Structure formats: C-alpha cells, structure tokens
Amino acid sequence: MNEKNKMIRIYTGTEISVISLKNKLEETGIYPLIKNDYKSGMAAGILVGTPSTIDLYIQQTDYKDAEPIIGEFIRNKNKAI
C-alpha cells in the first residue's frame, strides 16, 4: 500500500458511536472502514478484542477534510456525558 492510500485510525469506541461517526463522514463523501476484532473473532470461533473497542479508519488523504467532523463529534459526545 503506498503512502497515498494509507489507512489511519481516527476513532475507537462502541459500535453505536463508531457507526454514528461513520454516517457523519459518509454524508461529506468520506468513506470510512470499520474494524471490529470482536465480531471477526467470534465468526472465527475465537474471542479477540472487546465489544466496546471498535476502530474506525479513513484514508490518510481524507484526514484534513475529516478532522473538523471528528472534532465536533467528540466535543458533542463529551457534552452528553
């Protein structure tokens, strides 16, 4: 994978919060990848990871556009706590 197509982790959280952020990014034309080791492990018959640690990745080239959306999402999430 060349540097242009490098995927970077931008967020880790529960499935609900990851899907919510993913949807917000998709509305702007950024298409993230969800990595859920827990579900993958269960499908393979082994337990790996935890249900509350799901990772969200985007292409490094999309980070500049995604950064304000990620920041707003985290600020709003912290206000709800």
Secondary structure, 3 states (H helix, E strand, C coil): CCHHHCEEEEEEECHHHHHHHHHHHHHCCCCCEEECHHHHHHHHCCCCCCCCCEEEEEEHHHHHHHHHHHHHHHHHHHHHC
